[in-house]
Amino acid sequence: VMAEGAGGGPRLAELLAAGRRLWEEVESGTEPSSGAPAVQEKVRQGLDALRRAAAMVEQLELFSDNEELEEIASADLKYVPLPALLGALTLRQVDPRRRLEHLQSARHHFWRFLKLCSGYGLGSFPLPPAASPTEDNDEPGSPAPGGPAAQPSLVAMAASRQAKIERYKQKKELENRLASLATFVESEQADEDQIREFYILQIQKWINTSLEEVESIDQEIVLLKSRGTSKQPSAPPHGAPRQARAPLKPFILTRDAAQAKVFGAGYPALPTLTVDDWYEQRRTHGLVASQ
C-alpha cells in the first residue's frame, strides 16, 4: 500500500512508521516523568500520525468482515495493530481531569483491534464486552460494582490466573521469535513467508497487550467512578453559621485592682485585667452566659 495523503502528504506507511517510532521512544524514554513536556509532545505527535493513518486505512477499506486472513496481502498485515497502537499512546496522555475520557477512548481502540483480530481468526481469546462494566451500570438501581453479584467465584479466579500464566509464556515465546525474524525483515532479506509470520506474530503480541490493557482499564474506571461518588460535597450544617472569633490578645490576669497596678508596672506593654474585668469583657462579647 503506497497511498498518499491529500495534497501529496505523508504516505500511509510513513505515518505508521512515525507513530510506531514515537510510541517506542515514549515507552523506552529516560524522562523521569511521563508528564514531562517533551514526552507529551511525542505522545501528541504520535497520536496525530496514527489517527491520520487510521483514517487512510478506512478510506482504502484495507480490511473487511467478508474476507479471510489468507486474502490479506502480507504487506498490509502491518496495519492491523493500528488501533492497538492508538490505544497504547492514548493511555500515555497525562491530564487528571480527562483521565476517564482517555481510559474509555483507549479501551475503544483496543476493543476495535481485538474485534478485527477475532473476525480474522487471529488468536483464540474471548472478546471482551464492547463497553466497560461501569458504562452498563450507570442507570439508577443497577448493582454497584463489587456487590455480591460481582464477586468472582474461586473457579473463575483460578481460570483467570491460569490464563494469565499462559499469556505470559506465549508472550516470551513471541518476543524471542520476533527478535530472530526482525533482523531478516529490517535488512530486507526475509522471504514472503517470513514477512507474513513476522507481522502475524506482531499482531499476536498486541492481542496479549490489548487483553491485559482492557482488564486494567476496566479496573481503573471502577476505581475512578467510586472515588468520584465518594467526593460528593457534604451539606452544610443546619442553623446559622458560627461567627469567627477574634483571636485573644495576651494580657495579665489579676485577682483585684491592687494586683493589677503592681503587675502592670512590671509589664507596661501588656494590658492588665482583674478577674471581674475579664469576665465582664467576655460576657459583653457573648462568650459566657449571663447570670
C-alpha positions in Angstrom: 0.0 0.0 0.0 1.6 3.2 -1.1 -1.3 5.6 -0.7 -0.5 9.3 -0.2 -2.4 11.8 1.9 -4.3 14.7 0.3 -2.0 17.3 -1.3 0.9 14.9 -1.5 1.2 14.4 2.2 2.9 11.6 4.0 2.2 8.1 2.8 0.3 5.6 4.9 3.5 3.5 5.6 5.3 6.7 6.7 2.6 7.7 9.1 2.5 4.2 10.7 6.3 4.2 10.9 6.3 7.7 12.5 3.6 6.7 15.0 5.3 3.5 16.0 8.7 5.2 16.4 7.2 7.9 18.6 5.4 5.2 20.7 8.7 3.3 21.1 10.5 6.4 22.2 7.8 7.2 24.8 7.9 3.6 26.1 11.7 3.4 26.3 12.3 7.1 27.2 14.6 8.1 30.0 12.5 11.1 31.1 11.8 10.9 34.9 8.1 11.6 34.4 5.6 10.7 31.6 4.1 14.1 32.1 7.3 15.9 31.0 6.6 18.4 28.2 9.0 16.6 25.8 7.2 13.2 26.4 3.7 14.7 26.0 4.8 16.3 22.7 5.9 12.9 21.4 2.5 11.5 22.5 0.7 14.3 20.7 2.7 13.9 17.5 2.4 10.1 17.6 -1.4 10.2 18.1 -1.7 12.7 15.2 0.3 10.4 12.8 -1.6 7.3 13.9 -5.1 9.0 13.6 -4.2 10.1 10.1 -3.0 6.6 9.2 -6.2 5.1 10.7 -8.3 7.5 8.5 -6.5 6.4 5.4 -6.9 2.7 6.3 -10.7 3.4 6.5 -10.7 5.2 3.1 -8.8 2.4 1.4 -11.0 -0.3 3.0 -8.0 -2.5 3.6 -9.9 -4.8 5.9 -13.3 -6.3 5.5 -15.6 -8.6 7.6 -16.2 -10.7 4.4 -12.6 -11.7 3.8 -10.3 -14.4 5.2 -6.9 -13.9 6.7 -5.3 -15.5 3.7 -6.8 -12.8 1.4 -4.9 -10.0 3.2 -1.6 -9.1 1.5 1.4 -9.7 3.7 2.5 -6.0 3.3 -1.0 -4.9 4.6 -0.8 -7.1 7.8 1.4 -4.4 9.5 -1.6 -2.1 9.6 -3.8 -4.5 11.6 -2.4 -3.3 15.0 -3.0 0.4 14.2 -6.0 0.7 16.7 -3.9 -1.0 19.5 -1.1 1.5 18.9 -3.6 4.3 19.2 -4.9 2.8 22.4 -1.4 2.5 23.9 -0.5 6.1 23.1 -3.9 7.4 24.3 -3.1 5.9 27.7 0.1 7.9 27.9 -1.7 11.2 27.9 -1.4 13.0 31.2 -4.4 15.1 32.3 -6.1 14.0 35.6 -9.3 16.0 34.6 -9.7 13.9 31.4 -8.4 10.6 32.7 -11.8 8.8 32.5 -12.2 10.1 28.9 -8.8 8.9 27.9 -9.4 5.4 29.5 -12.7 5.0 27.6 -11.1 6.2 24.4 -8.1 3.8 24.8 -10.4 0.9 25.6 -12.5 1.5 22.5 -9.3 1.4 20.3 -8.1 -1.8 22.0 -11.5 -3.4 21.6 -11.7 -2.5 17.9 -8.4 -4.1 17.3 -9.4 -7.3 19.2 -12.7 -7.5 17.3 -10.8 -7.2 14.0 -8.4 -10.0 15.0 -11.3 -12.1 16.2 -13.0 -11.7 12.8 -9.9 -13.0 11.0 -9.4 -15.9 13.4 -6.1 -14.4 14.7 -5.6 -15.9 18.1 -8.1 -17.8 20.3 -9.4 -15.5 23.0 -12.8 -14.4 24.5 -13.7 -11.0 23.1 -14.3 -8.6 26.0 -17.6 -6.6 26.2 -17.7 -3.6 23.9 -18.3 -1.3 26.8 -16.6 -1.3 30.3 -18.8 -2.8 33.0 -19.4 0.6 34.7 -20.8 2.0 31.4 -23.5 -0.7 31.6 -24.2 0.0 35.3 -24.8 3.8 35.1 -28.6 3.5 35.4 -30.1 4.0 38.8 -30.9 0.8 40.6 -28.2 -1.2 38.9 -26.0 -3.2 41.2 -22.8 -1.4 42.3 -19.5 -2.8 41.2 -18.1 -5.1 43.8 -21.5 -6.2 45.1 -22.4 -9.8 45.8 -23.3 -10.4 42.1 -19.9 -9.0 41.0 -17.8 -11.2 43.3 -15.9 -13.7 41.1 -16.0 -17.3 42.1 -12.9 -19.2 43.1 -13.1 -21.3 40.0 -13.2 -18.2 37.8 -10.3 -16.6 39.6 -8.2 -19.7 39.2 -9.1 -19.9 35.5 -8.2 -16.2 35.1 -4.8 -16.8 36.8 -4.1 -19.8 34.6 -4.9 -17.8 31.5 -2.5 -15.0 32.6 0.3 -17.6 33.1 -0.3 -19.0 29.7 -0.4 -15.5 28.1 2.9 -14.7 29.9 4.6 -17.9 28.4 3.2 -17.1 25.0 4.5 -13.5 25.3 8.0 -14.7 26.0 8.0 -17.1 23.1 6.6 -14.5 20.8 9.3 -12.0 21.8 12.1 -14.5 21.1 10.7 -15.4 17.7 10.0 -11.8 16.8 13.6 -10.8 17.7 15.0 -13.6 15.4 12.8 -12.6 12.5 13.2 -8.8 12.9 16.8 -8.8 11.7 15.8 -10.5 8.4 12.8 -8.3 7.8 14.6 -5.0 8.6 17.5 -5.9 6.4 15.0 -6.8 3.6 16.5 -10.4 3.4 13.3 -12.1 4.5 11.2 -14.1 2.1 7.4 -13.8 1.8 6.6 -16.4 4.4 9.0 -14.9 6.9 7.5 -11.4 6.4 4.0 -12.8 6.9 4.9 -14.7 10.0 6.7 -11.6 11.4 3.6 -9.4 11.1 1.2 -12.1 12.4 3.5 -12.5 15.4 3.4 -8.8 16.0 -0.4 -8.9 15.9 -0.5 -11.8 18.4 1.8 -9.8 20.7 -0.6 -6.8 20.5 -3.5 -9.2 21.2 -1.9 -10.1 24.5 -1.2 -6.5 25.4 -4.7 -5.4 24.5 -6.4 -8.0 26.6 -4.2 -7.0 29.6 -4.9 -3.3 29.0 -8.7 -3.7 28.7 -8.7 -5.6 32.0 -6.6 -2.9 33.7 -8.7 -0.1 32.2 -11.9 -1.7 33.5 -10.4 -1.9 37.0 -9.2 1.8 36.9 -12.6 3.0 35.6 -14.4 1.3 38.5 -11.9 2.9 40.9 -12.2 6.4 39.4 -16.0 6.3 39.4 -16.1 5.0 43.0 -13.8 7.9 44.1 -16.0 10.3 42.2 -19.1 9.3 44.1 -17.3 9.4 47.5 -16.2 13.0 46.8 -19.7 14.4 46.7 -19.7 17.7 48.7 -21.4 17.3 52.1 -24.4 19.5 53.0 -23.6 22.5 55.3 -24.7 22.1 58.9 -28.1 23.3 59.8 -28.6 26.5 61.7 -26.8 29.8 61.5 -23.0 29.7 60.8 -20.8 30.5 63.7 -19.2 33.9 63.7 -15.4 33.8 63.5 -13.9 34.6 66.9 -11.3 37.3 67.0 -8.0 36.0 68.4 -7.4 36.8 72.1 -4.6 39.3 72.7 -2.2 38.5 75.5 -2.9 40.1 78.9 -2.1 39.8 82.6 -5.0 38.4 84.7 -5.0 39.5 88.4 -7.3 39.0 91.3 -8.0 42.6 92.0 -7.2 46.2 91.1 -4.3 46.4 93.6 -2.5 43.4 91.9 -3.2 45.0 88.5 -1.2 48.1 89.5 1.7 46.0 90.7 2.0 43.6 87.8 1.1 46.3 85.2 4.1 48.3 86.3 6.4 45.4 85.5 5.0 44.7 82.1 3.9 48.1 80.6 3.5 46.5 77.1 0.7 44.1 78.3 -2.7 45.3 79.5 -3.8 44.1 82.9 -7.3 42.9 83.8 -8.9 41.9 87.0 -11.0 38.7 87.1 -14.1 40.8 87.2 -13.0 43.0 84.2 -12.1 39.9 82.2 -15.4 38.2 82.9 -17.4 41.3 82.0 -15.5 41.6 78.7 -16.2 38.0 77.8 -19.9 38.4 78.7 -20.2 41.6 76.5 -18.8 39.6 73.5 -21.3 36.8 74.2 -18.6 34.2 75.1 -20.0 33.4 78.5 -23.6 33.1 79.7 -25.2 35.9 81.6 -26.1 35.2 85.2 
